[in-house]
């Protein structure tokens, strides 16, 4: 059985007391705690300013399956950013950072219908975007 575990640690000194929160989860197939996600698809794309890039297309045959999506902006200029949209609604803005340590996101993705496509549009410079889709039960077909 494949095992994919996601972990995040948040620390902050915004309050008078320091805050620290840690969480992790093992990514499982939908409706089970015994079977891990067993497939992945990944890529790195260069997205120039003004370009709207359809990074992943929803597929109704994979609706209600376990799917997690990681997206990171590897651009080294902190003024470069992209806006991530799903179903034509903005869900996040990812900025680049020094040495490729820019913003990232890790989200569940339902892929309910074709409208749930994940798109990225660059607003400043050519952004380097890395993405990984962890999922189950995708059947590849030949063209």
C-alpha positions, -999 to +999 in steps of 0.1 A: +000+000+000+013+035-009+015+060+019+015+098+014+017+119+046+013+157+046+026+177+076+027+214+084+040+234+113+030+271+119+048+293+144+041+329+152+052+357+175+023+380+166+007+377+201+023+383+235+028+346+238+044+326+209+021+303+191+029+269+175+006+245+158+016+213+141-006+189+121-002+159+099-024+136+079-021+105+059-038+110+025-064+082+021-087+070-006-123+084-002-143+066+025-115+046+040-088+048+067-070+017+054-061+025+018-037+053+009-037+073-023-019+053-049-013+076-079+003+109-085+008+133-114+033+162-113+048+190-133+068+222-134+055+250-156+068+284-166+039+308-167+045+343-182+028+375-171-008+377-184-010+340-192-038+319-178-027+283-175-051+254-170-029+233-147-054+205-141-088+196-156-116+182-135-131+149-146-165+139-135-155+102-136-131+110-107-156+129-087-159+119-050-124+103-051-096+111-027-075+139-043-050+163-028-032+191-046+001+208-039+010+240-057+042+261-051+056+292-067+093+285-071+101+320-086+130+337-069+116+372-071+092+380-042+073+405-064+063+378-088+029+362-081+002+341-095-035+338-087-049+302-083-086+298-094-110+269-092-143+271-110-134+307-120-132+317-083-099+329-068-088+306-040-053+320-034-023+342-044+011+326-043+042+349-043+078+339-052+106+341-027+143+342-024+161+310-035+128+295-047+112+295-012+079+311-023+044+305-012+027+271-015-007+255-009-020+220-001-057+215-006-083+187-011-098+188-046-133+173-053-132+174-092-170+173-091-174+185-127-155+201-156-161+236-140-137+227-112-106+231-133-075+245-115-061+275-133-031+298-126-026+332-140+007+351-136+006+388-128+042+398-126+071+382-145+075+346-156+066+324-126+079+289-121+051+267-107+055+232-093+024+211-088+016+176-076-018+159-077-020+129-053-051+108-062-068+075-067-084+055-095-074+074-126-077+053-157-055+065-185-068+062-220-048+064-252-053+092-277 
